[in-house]
Amino acid sequence: MTDPYDNNDAPEYDGPSKSQLKREMQALQDLGKRMLDLSNDQLDTLPISSTLRAAIEESRRIRQNEARRRHLQYIGKVIRQEDDPEGLSRQIDAFYSGSEEHTRRHHLAERWRDRMIEEGDSAVGEFLEYCTTADIQHLRNLARNARRDTLKEKTTGQPRKLFRYLRECIDDAESAQD
């Protein structure tokens, strides 16, 4: 008599599908592409093998599109052999998120500068509430000079000086919060 609960006819698991393997390989190639955009200093901080480092440096020299595509496939293969590809991906994400933070602070300083030039002391007062460590007198001086340059359509660099000081204050204030 046959047992109705016997699952000998059920297919055995043969591992990931061919499509899944292709998706994983494409993700590794994309990671390799992102690594090509990193500076040498950033690459030095990553725990990568000398083989992967050499492949990245070689890829930077390749100019032909098809050769570059094939070399990216090779880089993906090398990344797959690394100790911790997921950890490597997280570290690269951290580089990019740091860049996003830099851009956010840059735009914030630009908006404050523009407001101070347009609105004057009221915007300076609001900024001092946001960034309590800023030098009031220096900030008012910079804002007044930038406003004067803008009104007279001069290019003595006063708005740029104001921007740099604002950026420095924003970086200090937000670093203190972290």
Secondary structure, DSSP 8 states (H G I E B T S, - for coil): ---TT--TTS----SS-HHHHHHHHHHHHHHHHHHHTS-HHHHHHS---HHHHHHHHHHHH--SHHHHHHHHHHHHHHHHTSS-HHHHHHHHHHHHHHHHHHHHHHHHHHHHHHHHHHHTHHHHHHHHHH-TTS-HHHHHHHHHHHHHHHHHT--SSHHHHHHHHHHHHHHHHHHHH-
